[in-house]
Amino acid sequence: MNKLMVSFFIALMLVGCSSNNSMTSDGDHVESTPEQSAETVLPSPTLPPSAEPLPTPSKQKTEAYLDTEKLKTNFGFADAEGRNILVTGHEKGLDQEMAQLNEAIGDQGNVLKVKFNKWQDGTENSNGREMAHNFVNLAGYLFTVEEASATPDETYYLTDQTDFKVDALLPIESLEGQEALSTVEESVRQRIVDTKKREIQKIWKLADLSTDRQLYLVQFVRLDQNMLFSLVWKEKDEFTFMDYPAVIQGDEYSVWRVDDGGEVMPEMFSILFAADTSEGPLLGLNWWGSEGVNTFFLKGEGDSFKEMDIQYGRYTSPL
């Protein structure tokens, strides 16, 4: 074979090789696409009948947790018709911040869509009570309830839906009256006595939050001038306590709150919401007294609760 024929065959081989692979201008190797290659594409291997396919990420179960770092202090209450919510406790000039809030959560975890309306100036006709009957006379940020309706005079926590995962909310079934007393198991009572080393005067179940979570209110027997009541969260066999000790100093009728008579009752408490966090439960609670209602968040940490800085108060003293 002469040199010309050898050169010809070498050229054909080089052309064949370059048809399946190319180089970018940067010198990176690029594999050819099926349209560019004449090679046969083998079918994907199939799983044997006994093998189960792996779940896709979209079908894998993920836990929904509330991020407490994103919670801010934005509270309000509803008017008599449940059509509007007034956020109080802030100065004027926060319209841009308020416009970001689009959900109101309260009254046992009920979630409402809301839209910022305007700043409402107060009037000289206000009697100072943060109640529905004085709604139009109070200064604050006015929100419109866009769907359903709010519960009149109830407190609501306003938030941005991107900061508050509603999937983390727990279902709440509140108990009242005799039912709250009669549904407390003796094993629960004894466990609390053994833990606190103190006898119980009265105990109530405030709510069932799922099949294995309950919230109790416990007032312990008085020891000299020392008083104690606790909110107790039971989850399966674990108990988490928020203790409220007090020492009587002269006035036995104003121990924890003004004119409380030195006792607590289920009627004094209502649940704003309950939710899961990565560290434990989070409770939003209302504590009603003779002169007003305090709203506060309790965050579970181990076997006790910690009161967060997110708090709110409304003056509601009867006229």
Backbone torsions as a table, in degrees:
resi	resn	phi	psi	omega
1	MET	NA	132.6	-178.0
2	ASN	-80.6	170.9	-175.7
3	LYS	-64.0	-30.5	-178.9
4	LEU	-67.0	-42.8	178.8
5	MET	-65.0	-40.1	178.1
6	VAL	-60.7	-45.2	-179.9
7	SER	-62.3	-36.7	-179.7
8	PHE	-64.5	-45.8	178.8
9	PHE	-64.0	-39.3	178.2
10	ILE	-62.1	-41.1	179.4
11	ALA	-62.7	-41.5	178.3
12	LEU	-62.2	-40.4	179.6
13	MET	-63.4	-41.5	-179.8
14	LEU	-65.5	-40.1	178.9
15	VAL	-63.4	-41.2	179.6
16	GLY	-62.7	-40.8	179.5
17	CYS	-66.6	-40.4	-175.6
18	SER	-73.1	-16.0	-179.5
19	SER	-72.3	-19.9	-177.9
20	ASN	-101.6	-15.7	-178.3
21	ASN	-140.7	149.7	178.8
22	SER	-141.3	169.2	179.5
23	MET	-120.9	141.7	174.6
24	THR	-79.2	172.9	178.2
25	SER	-64.7	-20.8	178.5
26	ASP	-87.1	-7.1	-179.5
27	GLY	91.9	5.9	179.2
28	ASP	-80.4	144.7	179.7
29	HIS	-79.1	132.5	179.7
30	VAL	-123.1	123.9	177.0
31	GLU	-74.7	144.6	179.3
32	SER	-73.5	154.2	177.1
33	THR	-84.4	165.1	178.6
34	PRO	-56.3	-32.8	179.9
35	GLU	-69.0	-27.6	-177.4
36	GLN	-86.6	-20.2	-173.7
37	SER	-109.0	143.6	178.4
38	ALA	-94.9	4.8	-178.4
39	GLU	-72.0	150.6	178.3
40	THR	-73.8	130.5	178.6
41	VAL	-92.7	121.2	-179.6
42	LEU	-77.1	143.5	178.0
43	PRO	-67.6	153.3	178.9
44	SER	-65.7	142.7	179.0
45	PRO	-65.9	145.7	178.7
46	THR	-100.1	151.9	178.9
47	LEU	-76.9	144.4	173.3
48	PRO	-64.0	156.0	-176.4
49	PRO	-54.8	-30.5	-175.7
50	SER	-81.1	-13.3	-175.8
51	ALA	-88.4	138.9	178.2
52	GLU	-99.1	134.5	178.2
53	PRO	-67.4	147.4	178.1
54	LEU	-70.1	142.4	179.3
55	PRO	-68.7	146.0	175.5
56	THR	-75.4	155.9	-179.4
57	PRO	-54.4	-33.9	-178.1
58	SER	-68.4	-21.2	-178.8
59	LYS	-99.9	-6.7	179.0
60	GLN	-74.7	139.5	-178.0
61	LYS	-75.1	129.2	177.3
62	THR	-121.3	142.5	179.3
63	GLU	-79.3	139.0	176.9
64	ALA	-98.7	118.0	179.8
65	TYR	-123.5	144.8	175.8
66	LEU	-84.4	134.0	177.8
67	ASP	-92.9	104.8	-175.8
68	THR	-68.0	-19.4	179.3
69	GLU	-68.4	-20.2	-177.8
70	LYS	-94.4	-1.7	-178.0
71	LEU	-80.5	136.9	179.4
72	LYS	-125.2	169.8	-176.2
73	THR	-93.2	86.6	177.6
74	ASN	-131.6	100.2	-178.0
75	PHE	-124.0	153.3	175.4
76	GLY	-156.1	-174.7	177.8
77	PHE	-142.1	158.9	-172.6
78	ALA	-90.4	153.0	176.8
79	ASP	-78.8	-178.6	-174.3
80	ALA	-66.8	-24.4	-179.3
81	GLU	-95.1	-10.4	-178.1
82	GLY	73.6	18.4	-177.7
83	ARG	-96.3	-20.6	-176.9
84	ASN	-135.1	153.7	174.9
85	ILE	-128.3	134.0	-179.9
86	LEU	-109.7	118.5	177.4
87	VAL	-88.4	119.2	-178.5
88	THR	-115.0	170.5	178.1
89	GLY	94.0	2.7	178.3
90	HIS	-120.0	153.9	175.1
91	GLU	-79.7	163.9	177.0
92	LYS	-70.0	149.2	176.0
93	GLY	109.4	12.2	-178.8
94	LEU	-110.6	29.8	-175.9
95	ASP	-57.2	-42.9	-177.7
96	GLN	-63.8	-40.4	178.0
97	GLU	-68.4	-41.7	-179.0
98	MET	-67.3	-30.5	-179.2
99	ALA	-65.7	-17.0	178.6
100	GLN	-79.3	-17.5	-177.1
101	LEU	-81.9	128.5	-175.8
102	ASN	-136.1	4.0	177.1
103	GLU	-136.3	145.1	175.0
104	ALA	-122.9	127.8	-175.3
105	ILE	-121.4	128.9	-179.9
106	GLY	175.5	-177.1	-179.9
107	ASP	52.4	63.0	178.1
108	GLN	67.8	38.9	173.4
109	GLY	84.4	12.0	178.1
110	ASN	-69.4	129.9	-176.8
111	VAL	-107.3	125.5	-179.7
112	LEU	-120.3	141.9	172.5
113	LYS	-82.6	129.9	-179.3
114	VAL	-131.7	161.4	178.0
115	LYS	-137.1	133.8	179.2
116	PHE	-64.3	134.3	-179.3
117	ASN	-105.6	-65.2	-176.3
118	LYS	-170.9	171.8	169.0
119	TRP	-81.6	131.6	179.1
120	GLN	-104.8	121.4	176.4
121	ASP	-75.8	141.9	175.7
122	GLY	-74.9	169.1	178.6
123	THR	-123.0	166.9	178.1
124	GLU	-72.0	-10.6	-178.3
125	ASN	-84.3	-2.5	-177.9
126	SER	-66.4	138.1	175.1
127	ASN	-98.1	6.1	176.1
128	GLY	86.6	-8.6	-179.4
129	ARG	-84.5	129.6	177.6
130	GLU	-89.9	75.5	-177.2
131	MET	-135.6	164.9	-176.6
132	ALA	-60.2	-36.2	-177.9
133	HIS	-67.9	-14.9	-179.8
134	ASN	-115.7	14.6	-171.6
135	PHE	-55.0	-50.2	-173.6
136	VAL	-72.1	-12.6	-177.0
137	ASN	-97.2	-3.4	-175.9
138	LEU	-98.6	148.0	175.8
139	ALA	-85.7	141.9	179.1
140	GLY	166.1	-176.0	-179.7
141	TYR	-96.7	122.3	-174.1
142	LEU	-92.8	129.0	177.2
143	PHE	-120.3	143.9	177.0
144	THR	-99.2	132.1	175.6
145	VAL	-80.3	119.4	-171.4
146	GLU	-88.5	-22.1	179.2
147	GLU	-142.9	150.3	-175.9
148	ALA	55.5	-145.3	178.2
149	SER	-156.4	152.4	177.9
150	ALA	-80.5	161.2	175.6
151	THR	-82.0	121.7	-176.5
152	PRO	-52.5	136.6	176.2
153	ASP	70.3	-0.3	179.3
154	GLU	-81.0	150.5	176.3
155	THR	-82.2	141.1	178.0
156	TYR	-130.3	147.0	175.1
157	TYR	-101.8	121.9	-177.2
158	LEU	-100.2	137.8	-175.4
159	THR	-152.6	168.9	172.2
160	ASP	-88.4	132.9	-176.0
161	GLN	-61.0	-23.1	178.0
162	THR	-76.8	-19.2	-179.3
163	ASP	-97.5	-15.7	-176.2
164	PHE	-125.1	108.0	179.9
165	LYS	-79.3	106.2	-178.4
166	VAL	-68.1	-19.3	177.0
167	ASP	-66.3	-17.1	179.3
168	ALA	-83.1	-9.5	-179.4
169	LEU	-69.4	143.7	179.3
170	LEU	-101.7	145.5	175.6
171	PRO	-67.0	143.1	-176.3
172	ILE	-125.3	127.7	173.9
173	GLU	-124.0	98.1	-176.7
174	SER	-76.6	148.5	177.7
175	LEU	-115.8	147.9	-177.3
176	GLU	-136.8	159.9	173.0
177	GLY	57.2	-137.4	-176.2
178	GLN	-63.6	-31.0	179.4
179	GLU	-62.2	-37.3	179.6
180	ALA	-66.8	-28.9	179.0
181	LEU	-82.6	-43.0	-170.4
182	SER	-79.0	-14.0	-175.5
183	THR	-94.3	6.2	179.8
184	VAL	-84.6	121.0	-179.9
185	GLU	-74.8	147.4	-179.4
186	GLU	-63.1	-33.1	179.5
187	SER	-65.3	-33.5	177.6
188	VAL	-69.1	-46.1	178.6
189	ARG	-57.7	-47.1	-176.6
190	GLN	-67.0	-37.1	178.8
191	ARG	-62.4	-40.7	179.1
192	ILE	-67.3	-42.6	177.4
193	VAL	-60.0	-45.5	-178.9
194	ASP	-64.9	-36.4	-178.5
195	THR	-72.4	-43.9	-175.7
196	LYS	-89.6	-11.0	-178.3
197	LYS	54.9	44.0	-177.2
198	ARG	-154.7	137.3	-178.0
199	GLU	-73.1	151.6	-178.2
200	ILE	-95.8	134.5	173.7
201	GLN	-85.9	-49.7	176.3
202	LYS	-147.7	149.7	177.0
203	ILE	-142.2	138.2	179.4
204	TRP	-131.4	146.3	167.6
205	LYS	-91.5	116.4	-179.3
206	LEU	-78.3	-37.2	-175.2
207	ALA	-164.0	151.8	164.7
208	ASP	-98.3	130.8	-178.4
209	LEU	-110.9	-9.8	170.8
210	SER	-179.9	-173.0	-177.3
211	THR	-65.1	-24.2	-176.5
212	ASP	-126.6	20.6	178.2
213	ARG	-133.8	130.2	179.7
214	GLN	-139.3	155.1	177.1
215	LEU	-121.4	128.7	-177.8
216	TYR	-119.3	153.2	171.4
217	LEU	-116.6	126.8	-174.6
218	VAL	-129.5	125.7	169.8
219	GLN	-108.7	127.5	-177.3
220	PHE	-92.6	160.1	179.5
221	VAL	-63.2	138.0	-179.9
222	ARG	-66.5	136.9	176.0
223	LEU	-118.4	99.4	-175.5
224	ASP	59.0	-115.6	179.4
225	GLN	-99.7	4.6	-176.5
226	ASN	-93.5	125.5	-180.0
227	MET	-116.5	154.0	179.7
228	LEU	-156.4	132.3	164.9
229	PHE	-133.2	158.7	-177.0
230	SER	-139.7	146.4	165.0
231	LEU	-97.3	128.8	-172.4
232	VAL	-124.8	123.0	176.9
233	TRP	-100.1	123.6	177.5
234	LYS	-111.6	124.6	176.4
235	GLU	-129.8	106.3	-171.3
236	LYS	57.3	-114.7	-179.7
237	ASP	-104.6	10.6	-179.0
238	GLU	-103.7	139.6	-179.6
239	PHE	-119.1	133.6	177.0
240	THR	-121.0	130.4	-172.5
241	PHE	-114.2	142.5	164.8
242	MET	-122.2	107.4	-173.6
243	ASP	-94.4	142.0	177.2
244	TYR	-127.4	82.2	177.6
245	PRO	-77.8	154.8	177.1
246	ALA	-153.5	150.0	177.3
247	VAL	-116.9	124.8	-179.8
248	ILE	-69.4	125.7	-179.6
249	GLN	-128.2	78.7	177.2
250	GLY	90.1	-57.7	-175.7
251	ASP	-97.3	104.1	-179.0
252	GLU	-79.1	-4.1	-178.3
253	TYR	-103.3	3.7	174.8
254	SER	-140.0	80.8	-175.1
255	VAL	-93.8	-61.2	178.5
256	TRP	-97.1	-40.5	178.4
257	ARG	-132.5	162.2	178.6
258	VAL	-59.3	127.8	176.2
259	ASP	59.1	35.6	177.8
260	ASP	-83.7	-6.7	178.3
261	GLY	71.4	13.1	179.6
262	GLY	71.5	26.4	178.2
263	GLU	-148.3	158.6	174.7
264	VAL	-115.5	155.1	179.9
265	MET	-142.4	154.7	179.7
266	PRO	-57.7	-30.8	-178.5
267	GLU	-64.1	-17.4	-179.7
268	MET	-77.5	-15.4	-172.5
269	PHE	-123.2	140.5	171.2
270	SER	-139.4	153.6	-174.6
271	ILE	-98.9	120.0	175.6
272	LEU	-70.7	-51.3	174.9
273	PHE	-167.8	166.2	171.8
274	ALA	-135.3	140.1	-175.6
275	ALA	-147.9	163.2	175.5
276	ASP	-95.2	138.0	167.9
277	THR	-121.7	172.1	-179.5
278	SER	-68.6	-16.3	-178.1
279	GLU	-103.5	-12.7	-177.8
280	GLY	149.7	-169.5	-178.1
281	PRO	-73.7	154.8	172.5
282	LEU	-126.2	128.9	-179.8
283	LEU	-117.2	132.3	169.1
284	GLY	-106.3	118.3	-172.6
285	LEU	-125.9	148.7	170.8
286	ASN	-109.5	131.7	177.8
287	TRP	-120.2	108.0	-176.2
288	TRP	-88.4	136.1	174.7
289	GLY	-127.6	-176.9	-176.1
290	SER	-69.9	-22.2	-177.8
291	GLU	-112.4	-8.5	-179.2
292	GLY	175.6	-175.9	180.0
293	VAL	-125.8	132.5	175.8
294	ASN	-107.2	133.6	177.3
295	THR	-114.8	134.3	-175.4
296	PHE	-152.4	159.7	-179.9
297	PHE	-110.1	134.3	175.2
298	LEU	-114.9	126.6	-178.7
299	LYS	-111.2	124.3	-179.2
300	GLY	-71.9	130.4	175.9
301	GLU	-137.7	98.2	-177.2
302	GLY	70.6	-127.7	-177.8
303	ASP	-96.6	16.2	178.7
304	SER	-143.8	163.2	175.7
305	PHE	-101.5	152.4	173.7
306	LYS	-120.7	132.0	179.0
307	GLU	-79.5	122.8	-179.3
308	MET	-78.8	168.8	179.7
309	ASP	-78.1	-6.0	-179.7
310	ILE	-81.7	103.1	-175.2
311	GLN	-141.1	162.3	-175.6
312	TYR	-155.1	143.6	178.6
313	GLY	-136.0	141.0	176.3
314	ARG	-125.0	131.7	177.1
315	TYR	-86.8	116.0	-173.6
316	THR	-128.1	15.1	-174.9
317	SER	-50.1	132.1	179.8
318	PRO	-58.7	147.2	179.4
319	LEU	-78.3	NA	NA
